Amino acid sequence: MRTSAVPLGRPILSGLKQCLAEFRRDLEWVERLDVTLGPVPEVSETQPTPQNQDQKKGVNPEDDFQREMSFYRQAQAAVLAVLPRLHQLQVPTKRPTDYFAEMAKSDQQMQKIRQKLQTKQAAMEKSEKAKQLRALRKYGKKVQTEVLQKRQREKAHMMNAIKKYQKGFSDKLDFLEGDQKPVERS
């Protein structure tokens, strides 16, 4: 099957010529706001690094981060160049406080998103509380086992002291006082 090139018809050709004429119109810069700049130089560009040398060669289109960073830095350079020019022409660059814009998402959609975020945050707080409670229980159990071991050691020590006294190896009864300190009489 043979395909032939479709010749451009007069309406299409005239439309293209009309668009080209619109592009060629000599408008003031404030009407066009066109700026073509390279990326902003990095702050730490005193010594060339391998990354800076790569950027001078070009951006790797396969590296998403590098590509996005290049877009960001180019936009940053444009803003830094254009803002003083706009201020010089007395063009306002900040929104008025009573500015209302059309939102990309409806209020209902934003309410759903807000509710999802709140439930997610509540679930995170709940799991964090549960983790803290588990940690406290674990710590309490550890303290309890230490206290029980200490009591068992004291009991074993006392039993040894009693056996020594019964067998006649010791004649002191200090072990019966326990943790009580002797009271001094004045």
C-alpha positions, 0 to 999 in steps of 0.5 A, spaced: 500 500 500 502 506 498 502 513 502 502 519 499 504 526 502 498 530 503 499 537 501 497 543 505 491 546 504 490 553 503 486 554 510 492 550 514 497 554 510 494 561 511 492 559 519 500 557 520 502 564 516 497 568 521 500 564 527 507 566 525 505 573 524 502 574 531 509 571 533 513 576 530 509 582 532 513 587 536 510 588 543 513 591 549 517 586 554 511 587 559 506 584 554 511 578 552 515 577 559 519 572 555 526 571 558 531 566 556 537 565 561 542 559 563 541 556 570 543 560 576 551 559 578 551 555 585 553 559 591 559 554 592 562 555 585 569 557 587 572 551 585 570 546 579 567 540 582 565 534 577 558 535 578 559 543 576 563 540 570 557 535 568 552 541 568 556 545 564 556 539 559 549 538 559 544 535 563 543 528 563 536 527 561 535 520 564 537 523 571 530 526 574 533 529 580 539 533 576 533 535 570 529 537 575 534 541 579 536 544 572 529 547 571 529 550 578 535 553 577 534 556 570 527 559 573 531 561 579 535 565 574 529 568 571 526 570 577 533 574 579 533 577 573 526 579 572 524 582 579 528 588 578 526 589 571 519 589 574 520 593 580 523 598 575 517 598 571 512 599 577 509 592 575 506 589 582 509 582 583 505 581 589 498 579 590 493 583 593 490 581 600 483 580 597 485 576 591 481 570 590 483 565 585 480 559 582 482 553 585 484 547 582 480 542 586 473 543 589 472 544 597 469 537 597 475 534 595 480 538 599 475 536 605 476 529 603 484 530 603 483 534 610 479 528 613 484 523 610 490 527 613 487 527 620 485 520 620 492 518 618 495 523 623 490 520 629 493 513 627 500 515 627 499 518 634 495 512 636 501 507 634 506 512 637 502 512 644 502 504 643 509 504 642 510 508 648 506 504 653 509 498 650 516 501 652 513 503 659 511 496 660 517 493 658 521 498 663 516 497 669 517 489 668 525 490 668 525 494 674 520 489 677 525 483 676 531 487 678 527 489 685 525 481 686 532 479 684 535 484 690 530 481 695 532 474 693 539 476 694 538 480 701 534 474 703 539 469 701 544 473 705 540 473 711 539 466 711 546 465 710 547 470 716 542 466 720 545 459 718 552 462 721 549 464 727 546 457 728 552 454 727 556 458 732 560 462 727 557 468 728 555 472 735 552 478 732 545 479 730 545 485 726 542 481 720 535 482 724 535 489 723 535 489 716 535 496 713 534 500 719 539 504 721 541 504 729 538 509 733 543 513 737 541 515 744 544 522 747 
